[in-house]
Amino acid sequence: MISARKSLFAAAALSALIAACGEETATQPEAAAPAAPAASETETTPSQTEAQTQAINAWFEEQFEADVARSPMTQTFLGRKTDYGQWDNATDEYARESFELKMASLAEMRERFDYDQLDPSAQLSYRLYEYEMEQEERGFKWRNHWYEFSHFRGPHTQVPTFLANQHSVATVDEAEAYISRLAGVQTFLGQHQEVAEDQFANGVYPPKWSIAQMIVTSQNIISGAPFDDSGEKSTILADFEKKVSALDAGDDVKEDLMARGIEAMETSVKPAYESLIAMFETQMAEASDDDGAWKLPDGAGYYANQLRQMTTTGMSAEEIHNLGLSEVDRIHEEMNAIKDAVGFEGTLQEFFVYMREDPDERFTYPNTDEGRADYLAEATAIIDNMRSRLDELFLTKPEAKLIVKRVEPFREQAAGKAFYQRPAPDGSRPGIYYANLYNMADMPIYQMEALAYHEGIPGHHMQLAIAQELEGVPSFRRFGGFTAYTEGWGLYSEYSPKEMGLYEDPYSDFGRLAMELWRAARLVVDTGLHDKHWTREEAIDYLLTNTPNPEGDCVKAIERYVVMPGQATAYKVGMLKILELRERAETALGDGFDIRAFHDVVLRDGAVPLSILEENVDAWIADSQAG
């Protein structure tokens, strides 16, 4: 989710997370596609088209650079070393100023450029820019409904993960910038704290249990040297020391850097987190236990906007809920067939219990460092095998590398099951598939393949790395995103390997279905929580009853959906649309259908709303038939 407070390009795609080619498709009415402006009455010459296209593409880059210039953290994320010692401005005043600039840019685009004088690619850019700005305009009133802090994601966890994973140190100047950022943590987190305090005063805050987890995470971050005398090094100190020690510099220079870095940790980082912890403790004492977005001021309107933004459709909460129930029933039927094929005698729910409890110890790695290392090695092998077979599915492959990494211990108790982080555009940082290995029982072996395909290859890494590497496409499209498209592709990517003969073990194929079922159940529980007033416990019970996932997995998932209203609905809605469009193309083109060409159509323009994706596929079908 990209909130109105943050840069269009800095956020969500972070974090950030199948189906058998069935008969169910997302046939509910979609939000109107960003409409093409009315045709001009004057005829456009090729030279005018070329000039206008070049002009608007240059203008898009100017807008992108102006937006990036307002976000030092985005600059770092893009691999740039400008403003390297600074954090973003997180004040609401700055958010208002950013919003006004975006609205002014939208007005300028409409005034300066004639849509009919642009080539097709530039026309698509025009529509997408307009769509994104209108989305910003529609959502600005809700900017302070999205929780500033939650246990799942927030500035308190962003500081150490950003420093560790984004702020590289290759020179003394870059180490100085790291120290500058350490010294700025108190201001940065203080600005976020001020927003959170205003939210709380207006009745916008996560439930007590979420706040309790934030306290633990914040305490973990300032545990160890130099924050206490426990004998262990804190996460931040260990990262800074490792980076400084690797510098090509004299010992006296390194000692000075370390001394000043530690001073900044003690005088800025520690008091910032102590202040946050005090706020969390005060809020937890006064907060309610209510879970859903319905509890917020005009919560129904906020949730409706969340669904519209996340799915890029006009589907109501009731339609999404019913679609989820239907998909759960369909997938249960396919799972029953596998249950019978492996010879399990009992009901599907009893089979779920068997898979969850793993009495034969065949479905989980040991909850040890060795077990975690084995999991990472096997996940890497799965991705490497798929990488070797990409020519069967794709015409275009990304240049960026991909690694598999464990979620850092300080945040793994609150973090999600798995997620993907984009590579740096300049190749200085690979794409990262993060696996949460805090409790190995929550990462069953039979789901490994589907999870690796979703987060790595052919899922998010293929999609997002290819988008970043597109040529002749404005940067706002290369680095932007629409959740339904992005997560729909990730979920679709769990299904594609089955057609290649993978998921050879029936239990692994059951795991694929379990992952699809998980996303179908999300449609039910997300709308249950935020529209139907379900409690956290009722939603957890639904997952335990209807999926094979372990209890810890179910609890973490529901806790995530509570604090990120609507986001979880995007996966299944997006995947069903891709499958619907693929089936349409297969029917229309028959023997002329090429899965590689279809995937190129889906990926070649970067992220788009589902309505525009449908236009693109329909145009490709028509061109293929004509050709």
C-alpha positions as CSV (number, residue, x, y, z in Angstrom):
1,M,0.0,0.0,0.0
2,I,1.3,3.5,-0.9
3,S,-0.1,6.0,1.5
4,A,-0.7,9.6,0.6
5,R,2.1,10.5,3.0
6,K,4.7,8.6,1.1
7,S,6.2,9.0,-2.3
8,L,4.4,7.3,-5.1
9,F,7.4,5.2,-5.8
10,A,8.8,4.5,-2.4
11,A,6.3,2.3,-0.8
12,A,4.4,-0.7,-1.2
13,A,5.9,-2.9,-3.6
14,L,8.0,-4.0,-0.7
15,S,6.7,-5.3,1.1
16,A,5.0,-6.1,0.6
17,L,2.9,-11.7,-0.9
18,I,-2.7,-20.3,-8.3
19,A,-5.1,-21.6,-9.3
20,A,-6.0,-24.5,-11.4
21,C,-7.3,-23.1,-14.6
22,G,-10.8,-23.3,-13.3
23,E,-14.1,-22.0,-14.4
24,E,-14.4,-19.3,-11.8
25,T,-13.3,-15.9,-13.0
26,A,-13.6,-12.4,-11.7
27,T,-16.7,-11.4,-13.6
28,Q,-17.9,-8.7,-11.1
29,P,-18.1,-5.2,-12.6
30,E,-14.8,-3.4,-12.5
31,A,-14.2,0.2,-11.9
32,A,-14.1,2.2,-15.1
33,A,-10.8,2.1,-16.9
34,P,-9.1,5.5,-17.0
35,A,-10.8,6.8,-20.1
36,A,-9.0,8.2,-23.1
37,P,-9.7,11.9,-23.5
38,A,-12.1,13.0,-26.2
39,A,-10.7,12.9,-29.7
40,S,-9.3,16.2,-31.2
41,E,-10.9,17.6,-34.2
42,T,-7.6,18.4,-35.9
43,E,-5.5,15.8,-37.7
44,T,-2.2,14.9,-36.2
45,T,0.9,14.5,-38.4
46,P,3.7,11.9,-37.6
47,S,6.1,14.8,-36.7
48,Q,3.6,16.2,-34.3
49,T,3.1,12.8,-32.7
50,E,6.8,12.3,-32.3
51,A,7.3,15.8,-30.9
52,Q,4.5,15.5,-28.4
53,T,5.5,12.0,-27.4
54,Q,9.1,13.1,-26.7
55,A,7.9,16.2,-24.8
56,I,5.5,14.3,-22.5
57,N,8.0,11.5,-21.8
58,A,10.6,14.2,-20.8
59,W,7.9,15.8,-18.7
60,F,7.1,12.5,-17.0
61,E,10.8,12.1,-16.1
62,E,10.8,15.7,-14.7
63,Q,7.8,14.8,-12.5
64,F,9.4,11.6,-11.3
65,E,12.7,13.3,-10.5
66,A,10.9,16.1,-8.6
67,D,9.0,13.5,-6.6
68,V,12.2,11.5,-5.9
69,A,14.0,14.7,-4.9
70,R,11.5,15.1,-2.0
71,S,12.3,11.6,-0.7
72,P,15.9,10.8,0.4
73,M,14.9,7.3,1.2
74,T,13.6,6.7,-2.3
75,Q,16.8,8.0,-3.6
76,T,18.7,5.4,-1.6
77,F,16.2,2.7,-2.6
78,L,17.0,3.5,-6.2
79,G,20.7,3.1,-5.6
80,R,21.5,6.8,-5.6
81,K,23.8,8.4,-3.1
82,T,22.2,11.9,-3.1
83,D,20.9,13.2,0.2
84,Y,22.5,10.0,1.6
85,G,22.5,11.1,5.2
86,Q,18.9,12.1,5.4
87,W,15.5,10.6,6.2
88,D,12.2,11.5,4.6
89,N,10.1,14.3,6.0
90,A,7.1,12.5,7.7
91,T,5.1,15.5,8.9
92,D,1.5,15.9,7.8
93,E,2.3,19.4,6.6
94,Y,4.8,17.9,4.1
95,A,2.2,15.3,3.0
96,R,-0.2,18.1,2.2
97,E,2.5,20.0,0.3
98,S,3.3,16.8,-1.7
99,F,-0.4,16.2,-2.5
100,E,-0.8,19.8,-3.8
101,L,2.2,19.3,-6.0
102,K,0.7,16.2,-7.5
103,M,-2.6,17.8,-8.2
104,A,-0.8,20.7,-9.8
105,S,1.1,18.3,-12.0
106,L,-2.1,16.5,-13.1
107,A,-3.6,19.9,-14.1
108,E,-0.4,20.8,-16.0
109,M,-0.4,17.5,-17.9
110,R,-4.0,18.0,-19.0
111,E,-3.3,21.6,-20.1
112,R,0.0,21.1,-21.9
113,F,-0.4,17.8,-23.8
114,D,-3.0,16.7,-26.3
115,Y,-3.7,13.0,-25.8
116,D,-4.5,12.5,-29.5
117,Q,-1.1,13.7,-30.5
118,L,0.7,11.0,-28.6
119,D,1.9,7.6,-29.7
120,P,0.2,4.5,-28.1
121,S,2.8,4.0,-25.4
122,A,2.7,7.7,-24.4
123,Q,-1.1,7.5,-24.4
124,L,-1.0,4.6,-22.0
125,S,1.4,6.6,-19.8
126,Y,-1.0,9.6,-19.9
127,R,-3.9,7.4,-18.7
128,L,-1.8,5.7,-16.0
129,Y,-0.5,9.0,-14.7
130,E,-4.0,10.4,-14.6
131,Y,-5.3,7.2,-12.9
132,E,-2.6,7.4,-10.2
133,M,-3.2,11.0,-9.5
134,E,-7.0,10.6,-9.3
135,Q,-6.4,7.7,-7.0
136,E,-4.2,10.0,-4.8
137,E,-6.9,12.6,-4.9
138,R,-9.7,10.2,-3.9
139,G,-7.6,8.7,-1.1
140,F,-6.1,11.9,0.4
141,K,-9.0,12.3,2.8
142,W,-8.2,8.9,4.2
143,R,-4.4,9.4,4.5
144,N,-4.5,9.3,8.3
145,H,-6.8,6.2,8.5
146,W,-3.9,3.9,7.5
147,Y,-2.2,3.1,10.8
148,E,1.1,5.1,11.1
149,F,2.5,2.3,13.2
150,S,1.4,-1.4,13.3
151,H,3.1,-4.6,14.4
152,F,3.3,-5.7,10.8
153,R,4.9,-2.7,9.3
154,G,5.9,0.8,10.4
155,P,8.7,3.3,10.8
156,H,9.9,1.6,14.0
157,T,11.0,-1.5,12.0
158,Q,11.8,0.5,8.9
159,V,14.8,2.3,10.5
160,P,17.0,-0.8,11.2
161,T,15.9,-2.7,8.1
162,F,16.6,0.4,5.9
163,L,20.0,0.9,7.3
164,A,20.9,-2.7,7.0
165,N,19.5,-3.5,3.6
166,Q,19.5,-0.1,1.8
167,H,22.3,2.0,3.2
168,S,25.5,0.5,1.8
169,V,28.9,1.8,3.0
170,A,31.8,1.6,0.5
171,T,33.5,4.9,1.4
172,V,34.2,7.0,4.5
173,D,31.7,9.6,3.2
174,E,29.0,6.9,3.1
175,A,29.9,5.9,6.7
176,E,29.5,9.5,7.6
177,A,26.1,9.5,6.0
178,Y,25.1,6.5,8.0
179,I,26.1,8.4,11.2
180,S,24.1,11.3,10.0
181,R,21.1,9.1,9.6
182,L,21.6,7.6,13.1
183,A,21.6,11.2,14.4
184,G,18.4,11.9,12.5
185,V,16.4,9.0,13.8
186,Q,15.0,11.0,16.7
187,T,13.6,13.6,14.4
188,F,12.3,11.0,11.9
189,L,10.6,8.8,14.4
190,G,9.4,11.9,16.3
191,Q,7.6,13.1,13.2
192,H,5.9,9.7,12.7
193,Q,5.0,9.7,16.5
194,E,3.3,13.1,16.2
195,V,1.2,11.7,13.3
196,A,0.3,8.6,15.3
197,E,-0.7,10.7,18.4
198,D,-3.0,12.8,16.2
199,Q,-4.5,9.6,14.8
200,F,-5.1,8.2,18.2
201,A,-6.8,11.4,19.3
202,N,-9.1,11.0,16.3
203,G,-10.0,7.4,17.1
204,V,-7.6,5.8,14.6
205,Y,-5.4,3.2,16.1
206,P,-4.7,-0.6,15.8
207,P,-6.0,-3.0,18.5
208,K,-4.3,-3.6,21.8
209,W,-2.6,-6.8,20.7
210,S,-1.0,-5.1,17.8
211,I,0.4,-2.3,20.0
212,A,1.7,-4.9,22.5
213,Q,3.8,-6.4,19.7
214,M,5.1,-3.0,18.7
215,I,6.4,-2.6,22.2
216,V,8.3,-5.9,22.0
217,T,9.8,-5.1,18.6
218,S,10.9,-1.6,19.6
219,Q,12.5,-3.1,22.8
220,N,14.3,-5.7,20.6
221,I,15.8,-2.9,18.4
222,I,17.4,-1.2,21.4
223,S,18.5,-4.4,23.1
224,G,22.2,-5.0,23.3
225,A,25.2,-2.7,23.0
226,P,25.4,0.2,23.1
227,F,21.9,0.5,24.5
228,D,22.4,-1.9,27.5
229,D,24.9,-4.1,29.2
230,S,23.5,-7.5,28.1
231,G,26.8,-8.4,26.4
232,E,25.2,-8.8,22.9
233,K,25.5,-6.3,20.1
234,S,22.3,-4.6,19.0
235,T,21.1,-5.1,15.4
236,I,22.1,-1.6,14.4
237,L,25.5,-1.7,16.1
238,A,26.3,-5.0,14.5
239,D,25.4,-3.7,11.0
240,F,27.3,-0.5,11.4
241,E,30.4,-2.2,12.8
242,K,30.4,-4.7,10.0
243,K,30.3,-2.0,7.4
244,V,32.9,0.2,8.9
245,S,35.3,-2.7,9.5
246,A,35.2,-3.5,5.8
247,L,36.3,0.0,4.8
248,D,39.6,0.7,3.1
249,A,40.6,3.2,5.8
250,G,43.1,3.5,8.6
251,D,42.3,2.1,12.1
252,D,42.2,5.6,13.5
253,V,39.5,6.6,11.0
254,K,37.5,3.5,11.7
255,E,37.7,4.1,15.5
256,D,36.5,7.6,15.1
257,L,33.6,6.5,12.9
258,M,32.6,3.8,15.4
259,A,32.8,6.3,18.3
260,R,30.6,8.8,16.6
261,G,28.2,6.2,15.4
262,I,27.8,4.8,18.9
263,E,27.3,8.3,20.3
264,A,24.5,8.9,17.7
265,M,22.9,5.6,18.7
266,E,22.9,6.6,22.4
267,T,21.8,10.2,21.9
268,S,19.3,9.8,19.0
269,V,18.3,6.2,18.4
270,K,17.8,5.1,22.0
271,P,15.6,8.1,23.1
272,A,13.6,7.9,19.9
273,Y,12.6,4.3,20.7
274,E,12.1,5.0,24.4
275,S,9.7,7.8,23.4
276,L,7.8,5.4,21.0
277,I,7.6,2.7,23.7
278,A,6.1,5.2,26.1
279,M,3.6,6.2,23.5
280,F,2.7,2.6,22.8
281,E,2.2,1.8,26.5
282,T,0.0,4.8,27.0
283,Q,-2.1,4.0,23.9
284,M,-2.4,0.3,24.8
285,A,-3.9,1.2,28.2
286,E,-6.6,3.3,26.5
287,A,-7.1,1.4,23.2
288,S,-10.1,-0.9,22.5
289,D,-10.0,-4.5,21.4
290,D,-12.0,-3.9,18.3
291,D,-10.3,-5.2,15.2
292,G,-12.0,-4.1,12.0
293,A,-11.8,-0.8,10.0
294,W,-15.5,-0.4,10.7
295,K,-14.5,1.0,14.1
296,L,-12.8,4.0,12.5
297,P,-14.5,7.3,11.7
298,D,-16.5,6.6,8.5
299,G,-14.9,3.3,8.5
300,A,-17.2,1.9,5.9
301,G,-16.2,4.6,3.4
302,Y,-12.6,4.1,4.1
303,Y,-12.8,0.3,3.6
304,A,-14.7,0.8,0.4
305,N,-12.0,3.0,-0.9
306,Q,-9.3,0.5,0.2
307,L,-11.1,-2.3,-1.8
308,R,-11.3,-0.1,-4.8
309,Q,-7.6,0.9,-4.6
310,M,-6.3,-2.6,-3.9
311,T,-8.3,-4.5,-6.5
312,T,-8.6,-1.7,-9.1
313,T,-12.2,-2.8,-9.5
314,G,-15.6,-1.6,-8.4
315,M,-16.4,-4.9,-6.4
316,S,-18.2,-4.4,-3.2
317,A,-17.2,-6.1,0.1
318,E,-20.2,-8.4,-0.3
319,E,-19.2,-9.4,-3.8
320,I,-15.7,-10.1,-2.7
321,H,-16.9,-12.1,0.3
322,N,-19.1,-14.3,-1.8
323,L,-16.4,-14.8,-4.4
324,G,-14.1,-16.0,-1.6
325,L,-16.7,-18.5,-0.3
326,S,-17.2,-19.9,-3.8
327,E,-13.5,-20.3,-4.4
328,V,-13.0,-22.0,-1.1
329,D,-15.6,-24.5,-2.0
330,R,-14.0,-25.2,-5.4
331,I,-10.5,-25.6,-4.1
332,H,-11.8,-27.9,-1.3
333,E,-13.1,-30.2,-4.1
334,E,-9.6,-30.4,-5.7
335,M,-8.0,-31.0,-2.4
336,N,-10.3,-33.9,-1.7
337,A,-9.1,-35.6,-4.9
338,I,-5.5,-35.4,-3.7
339,K,-6.5,-36.6,-0.2
340,D,-8.1,-39.6,-1.8
341,A,-5.1,-40.2,-4.2
342,V,-2.6,-40.4,-1.3
343,G,-4.8,-42.9,0.5
344,F,-5.8,-40.8,3.5
345,E,-8.9,-42.2,5.1
346,G,-11.0,-39.4,6.7
347,T,-12.6,-36.1,6.0
348,L,-10.8,-33.1,4.4
349,Q,-10.8,-31.3,7.7
350,E,-9.1,-34.4,9.3
351,F,-6.6,-34.3,6.5
352,F,-5.9,-30.7,7.3
353,V,-5.2,-31.6,11.0
354,Y,-2.9,-34.4,9.8
355,M,-0.9,-32.0,7.6
356,R,-0.9,-29.3,10.3
357,E,0.2,-31.5,13.2
358,D,2.7,-33.5,11.1
359,P,2.7,-36.6,13.3
360,D,5.2,-38.4,11.0
361,E,7.5,-35.4,11.0
362,R,7.7,-35.3,7.2
363,F,6.4,-31.8,6.4
364,T,8.7,-29.5,8.4
365,Y,12.3,-28.9,8.9
366,P,13.7,-28.9,12.4
367,N,13.2,-25.7,14.4
368,T,17.0,-25.3,14.6
369,D,19.7,-23.3,12.8
370,E,20.5,-26.3,10.7
371,G,16.8,-26.7,9.8
372,R,16.7,-23.1,8.8
373,A,19.8,-23.4,6.7
374,D,18.3,-26.4,4.9
375,Y,15.1,-24.5,4.2
376,L,17.1,-21.6,2.6
377,A,19.2,-24.0,0.6
378,E,16.2,-25.9,-0.8
379,A,14.3,-22.7,-1.6
380,T,17.3,-21.5,-3.5
381,A,17.5,-24.8,-5.4
382,I,13.8,-24.5,-6.3
383,I,14.4,-21.1,-7.8
384,D,17.6,-22.1,-9.6
385,N,15.8,-25.0,-11.2
386,M,13.0,-22.7,-12.4
387,R,15.5,-20.1,-13.7
388,S,17.0,-22.8,-15.9
389,R,13.6,-23.4,-17.5
390,L,12.4,-19.9,-18.1
391,D,12.6,-20.2,-21.9
392,E,9.5,-22.4,-21.7
393,L,7.4,-19.6,-20.3
394,F,9.0,-16.3,-21.2
395,L,10.5,-14.3,-24.1
396,T,11.8,-11.6,-21.8
397,K,14.0,-12.4,-18.8
398,P,15.3,-10.0,-16.2
399,E,19.0,-9.2,-15.7
400,A,18.8,-8.5,-12.0
401,K,20.0,-11.3,-9.6
402,L,17.9,-12.8,-6.9
403,I,18.9,-14.2,-3.5
404,V,16.9,-15.9,-0.7
405,K,17.4,-14.5,2.8
406,R,16.0,-15.1,6.3
407,V,13.9,-12.3,7.9
408,E,16.1,-10.6,10.5
409,P,15.6,-12.0,14.0
410,F,14.7,-8.6,15.5
411,R,11.5,-8.4,13.4
412,E,10.7,-12.0,12.6
413,Q,8.1,-12.4,15.4
414,A,5.9,-9.7,13.9
415,A,6.8,-10.0,10.2
416,G,4.8,-11.9,7.6
417,K,5.4,-15.4,6.2
418,A,7.4,-14.2,3.2
419,F,7.9,-11.2,1.0
420,Y,10.0,-9.8,-1.8
421,Q,12.2,-6.7,-2.1
422,R,13.1,-5.2,-5.4
423,P,16.7,-5.0,-6.7
424,A,18.5,-1.7,-7.1
425,P,18.1,-0.5,-10.7
426,D,21.9,-0.1,-11.1
427,G,22.5,-3.8,-10.1
428,S,24.2,-2.8,-6.8
429,R,21.6,-4.8,-4.8
430,P,19.9,-8.0,-5.9
431,G,16.2,-8.8,-5.5
432,I,15.6,-10.5,-2.2
433,Y,13.1,-13.3,-1.3
434,Y,12.7,-13.0,2.4
435,A,11.5,-16.2,4.3
436,N,10.3,-15.9,7.9
437,L,11.9,-18.8,9.7
438,Y,11.1,-17.9,13.2
439,N,9.0,-21.0,13.7
440,M,9.7,-23.7,11.2
441,A,6.3,-25.3,11.8
442,D,4.8,-22.2,10.1
443,M,6.8,-22.9,6.9
444,P,5.8,-26.4,5.9
445,I,7.9,-28.2,3.3
446,Y,4.9,-29.0,1.1
447,Q,4.3,-25.2,0.5
448,M,7.9,-24.4,-0.3
449,E,7.6,-24.7,-4.1
450,A,4.6,-22.4,-4.4
451,L,6.0,-19.9,-2.0
452,A,9.4,-19.7,-3.9
453,Y,7.6,-19.4,-7.3
454,H,5.4,-16.6,-5.9
455,E,8.1,-14.5,-4.3
456,G,11.0,-15.3,-6.6
457,I,10.8,-16.8,-10.1
458,P,8.6,-16.7,-12.0
459,G,6.7,-14.4,-9.6
460,H,7.6,-11.1,-8.2
461,H,11.2,-11.1,-9.2
462,M,10.4,-11.7,-12.9
463,Q,7.6,-9.1,-12.8
464,L,9.2,-6.3,-10.9
465,A,12.8,-6.7,-12.2
466,I,11.5,-6.8,-15.8
467,A,9.4,-3.7,-15.1
468,Q,12.5,-1.8,-13.8
469,E,14.5,-2.8,-16.9
470,L,11.9,-1.7,-19.5
471,E,13.3,0.7,-22.1
472,G,11.4,3.7,-23.4
473,V,8.9,3.6,-20.6
474,P,8.7,6.5,-18.1
475,S,10.2,5.9,-14.7
476,F,6.9,6.3,-12.8
477,R,5.7,3.2,-14.7
478,R,8.8,1.2,-14.1
479,F,8.8,1.8,-10.4
480,G,5.1,2.2,-9.7
481,G,2.6,-0.5,-8.9
482,F,-1.0,-1.7,-8.6
483,T,-1.5,-4.3,-5.9
484,A,-4.1,-6.4,-7.8
485,Y,-1.8,-6.6,-10.8
486,T,1.4,-7.3,-8.8
487,E,0.0,-9.8,-6.3
488,G,-2.3,-11.3,-9.0
489,W,0.8,-12.1,-11.0
490,G,2.5,-13.6,-8.0
491,L,-0.4,-15.9,-7.3
492,Y,-0.7,-16.8,-11.0
493,S,3.0,-17.7,-10.9
494,E,2.3,-20.4,-8.4
495,Y,0.1,-22.2,-10.9
496,S,2.3,-21.8,-14.1
497,P,5.0,-24.4,-12.9
498,K,2.3,-27.1,-12.7
499,E,1.9,-27.0,-16.4
500,M,5.6,-27.6,-16.8
501,G,5.4,-30.8,-14.8
502,L,6.6,-29.4,-11.5
503,Y,4.9,-30.1,-8.2
504,E,5.7,-33.8,-8.9
505,D,5.0,-34.9,-5.4
506,P,1.2,-34.9,-4.7
507,Y,1.8,-33.3,-1.3
508,S,3.6,-30.5,-3.0
509,D,0.7,-30.1,-5.4
510,F,-1.5,-30.1,-2.3
511,G,0.7,-27.3,-1.0
512,R,0.1,-25.3,-4.2
513,L,-3.7,-25.7,-3.6
514,A,-3.2,-24.8,0.0
515,M,-1.6,-21.5,-1.0
516,E,-4.4,-20.8,-3.5
517,L,-6.9,-21.7,-0.8
518,W,-5.2,-19.3,1.6
519,R,-5.7,-16.4,-0.9
520,A,-9.4,-17.4,-1.5
521,A,-10.0,-17.5,2.3
522,R,-8.5,-14.0,2.5
523,L,-11.4,-12.7,0.5
524,V,-13.7,-14.1,3.2
525,V,-11.8,-13.1,6.3
526,D,-10.7,-9.6,5.2
527,T,-14.3,-8.6,4.4
528,G,-15.4,-10.5,7.5
529,L,-13.2,-8.4,9.7
530,H,-13.7,-5.0,8.1
531,D,-17.2,-5.1,6.8
532,K,-19.1,-7.8,8.8
533,H,-17.6,-7.0,12.2
534,W,-15.9,-10.3,12.7
535,T,-13.4,-10.5,15.6
536,R,-9.8,-11.5,15.3
537,E,-10.7,-14.8,17.0
538,E,-13.6,-15.5,14.6
539,A,-11.4,-14.9,11.6
540,I,-8.6,-17.1,12.9
541,D,-11.1,-19.9,13.5
542,Y,-12.3,-19.6,9.9
543,L,-8.8,-20.2,8.6
544,L,-8.1,-23.0,11.1
545,T,-11.3,-24.7,9.9
546,N,-11.0,-24.2,6.2
547,T,-7.2,-24.4,5.5
548,P,-4.4,-26.8,6.5
549,N,-2.2,-24.0,7.7
550,P,-0.7,-24.1,11.2
551,E,-2.3,-22.1,14.0
552,G,0.7,-19.7,14.2
553,D,0.4,-19.1,10.5
554,C,-3.4,-18.4,10.8
555,V,-2.8,-16.0,13.7
556,K,-0.1,-14.0,12.0
557,A,-2.2,-13.8,8.8
558,I,-5.3,-12.4,10.5
559,E,-3.2,-10.0,12.5
560,R,-1.8,-8.7,9.3
561,Y,-5.2,-8.4,7.6
562,V,-6.5,-6.4,10.6
563,V,-3.9,-3.7,10.3
564,M,-3.8,-3.6,6.4
565,P,-7.5,-3.4,5.4
566,G,-8.3,-4.6,1.9
567,Q,-4.7,-5.4,0.8
568,A,-5.2,-9.1,1.1
569,T,-8.1,-9.1,-1.3
570,A,-6.0,-8.1,-4.3
571,Y,-4.2,-11.4,-4.8
572,K,-7.1,-13.6,-5.8
573,V,-9.0,-10.9,-7.7
574,G,-5.9,-10.2,-9.8
575,M,-5.0,-13.8,-10.4
576,L,-8.6,-14.7,-11.5
577,K,-8.4,-11.8,-14.0
578,I,-5.1,-13.0,-15.5
579,L,-6.5,-16.6,-15.8
580,E,-9.7,-15.2,-17.4
581,L,-7.7,-13.3,-20.0
582,R,-5.5,-16.3,-20.7
583,E,-8.5,-18.6,-21.2
584,R,-10.0,-15.9,-23.5
585,A,-6.8,-15.8,-25.6
586,E,-6.4,-19.6,-25.7
587,T,-10.0,-19.9,-27.0
588,A,-9.6,-17.2,-29.6
589,L,-6.2,-18.2,-30.9
590,G,-6.4,-21.9,-30.6
591,D,-3.2,-23.6,-31.9
592,G,-1.7,-20.1,-32.5
593,F,-1.7,-19.3,-28.8
594,D,1.8,-18.9,-27.4
595,I,2.1,-18.8,-23.6
596,R,5.4,-16.9,-23.9
597,A,3.8,-14.2,-26.0
598,F,0.9,-14.0,-23.6
599,H,3.2,-13.5,-20.6
600,D,5.1,-10.8,-22.6
601,V,1.8,-8.9,-23.1
602,V,1.1,-9.1,-19.4
603,L,4.5,-7.9,-18.3
604,R,5.7,-5.6,-21.1
605,D,4.0,-2.4,-19.9
606,G,4.8,-2.8,-16.2
607,A,2.0,-2.6,-13.6
608,V,-1.5,-1.5,-14.8
609,P,-5.0,-1.6,-13.4
610,L,-6.8,-4.8,-14.3
611,S,-9.1,-3.0,-16.7
612,I,-6.2,-1.8,-18.8
613,L,-4.6,-5.2,-18.6
614,E,-7.8,-6.5,-20.2
615,E,-7.6,-3.9,-23.0
616,N,-4.0,-4.9,-23.7
617,V,-4.7,-8.6,-23.9
618,D,-7.8,-8.0,-26.1
619,A,-5.7,-5.8,-28.5
620,W,-3.0,-8.5,-28.7
621,I,-5.7,-11.1,-29.5
622,A,-7.1,-8.9,-32.3
623,D,-3.6,-8.2,-33.7
624,S,-2.7,-11.9,-33.6
625,Q,-5.9,-12.9,-35.4
626,A,-5.4,-10.1,-38.0
627,G,-1.8,-11.1,-38.5
